[in-house]
Amino acid sequence: MLSTFRCMRWMSSLPKWATVDPVKLSGSNPHTVVNILDGKSVTTGLTTKVVDPMNGESFLANSMADQALEQKFIDSQRSIPRWGLHNPIRNVGRYVMYGDVFFRIAAELRKK
């Protein structure tokens, strides 16, 4: 019960960085989920609908990749080094950046 109360209190006001209000999400107010390719939002005309099991309305549209976009995703994956981007030995600065990001996330979660 306490966790439900905390969740309701948290969702009563959205932070400024939120892009979707989950309370207002519905069939009459749907959201389109986009793909991220090389750090940019990418959409196509192809979408698949996600149906709300509570009322049967389609409340999300997932952007699907066409063949040309699929090849771009494959090429993007092939450009990543074999050791990955998150190797702490080869990319120390990235781990310092992630520490800062998680610190800021924790600070946001502490706000009332």
C-alpha positions in Angstrom: 0.0 0.0 0.0 2.8 2.4 0.9 4.6 1.8 -2.5 1.3 2.5 -4.3 0.9 5.8 -2.5 4.5 6.8 -3.3 4.0 5.9 -7.0 0.8 8.0 -7.1 2.5 10.9 -5.4 5.4 10.7 -7.8 3.1 10.6 -10.9 1.0 13.6 -9.7 3.6 16.0 -11.2 5.8 15.1 -14.1 9.4 16.3 -14.2 10.2 18.7 -17.0 12.3 16.1 -18.8 9.4 13.7 -19.2 8.1 13.4 -22.8 5.0 11.3 -22.1 2.4 11.6 -19.4 1.4 8.0 -18.5 -1.8 9.1 -16.9 -3.1 10.8 -20.1 -1.9 8.1 -22.4 -4.9 6.5 -24.0 -6.5 5.6 -27.4 -7.6 9.2 -27.9 -4.1 10.4 -26.8 -1.6 7.8 -28.3 2.1 8.0 -28.3 4.5 7.0 -31.1 7.7 5.2 -30.0 10.6 6.2 -32.2 13.8 4.4 -33.1 17.2 5.9 -32.2 19.9 5.6 -34.9 23.3 7.3 -34.4 21.8 9.4 -31.6 18.9 10.8 -33.7 15.2 9.9 -33.6 14.2 8.0 -36.7 10.6 7.2 -37.8 9.1 5.4 -40.8 5.6 5.1 -42.1 5.5 1.5 -40.7 4.1 1.1 -37.2 2.7 -1.6 -35.1 0.0 -0.9 -32.6 0.1 -1.8 -28.9 -3.3 -2.5 -27.5 -4.3 -1.6 -23.9 -5.5 -4.8 -22.3 -7.9 -2.8 -20.0 -10.1 -1.4 -22.8 -8.9 -2.7 -26.1 -7.8 0.7 -27.5 -4.5 1.2 -29.3 -2.5 3.6 -27.2 1.0 3.1 -28.5 2.4 3.0 -32.0 5.9 1.4 -32.3 7.9 2.7 -35.3 9.1 -0.3 -37.4 12.2 -0.3 -39.5 11.9 -0.8 -43.3 14.6 -2.6 -45.3 16.7 0.6 -45.9 16.6 1.5 -42.2 17.5 -2.1 -41.2 20.7 -1.8 -43.2 21.6 1.4 -41.5 21.1 -0.3 -38.1 23.3 -3.1 -39.2 26.0 -0.7 -40.5 25.8 1.2 -37.2 26.3 -2.0 -35.2 29.3 -3.0 -37.3 31.0 0.4 -36.7 31.2 -0.4 -33.0 34.6 -1.8 -31.9 34.7 -5.5 -30.9 35.5 -4.6 -27.3 32.4 -2.3 -27.3 31.8 1.2 -26.2 31.5 0.5 -22.5 34.8 -1.2 -21.8 36.1 0.5 -18.6 39.8 -0.1 -19.6 39.6 1.4 -23.0 37.1 4.1 -22.3 37.5 5.4 -18.7 35.8 8.8 -19.5 32.6 7.0 -20.4 32.4 5.4 -16.9 33.0 8.8 -15.3 30.2 10.2 -17.5 27.8 7.4 -16.4 28.6 8.0 -12.8 27.6 11.7 -13.3 24.4 10.6 -15.1 23.4 8.2 -12.4 24.2 10.8 -9.7 21.8 13.2 -11.4 19.1 10.6 -11.8 19.4 9.8 -8.0 19.1 13.5 -7.2 15.9 13.8 -9.4 14.4 10.8 -7.7 14.9 12.4 -4.2 12.9 15.5 -5.2 9.4 15.7 -3.9 
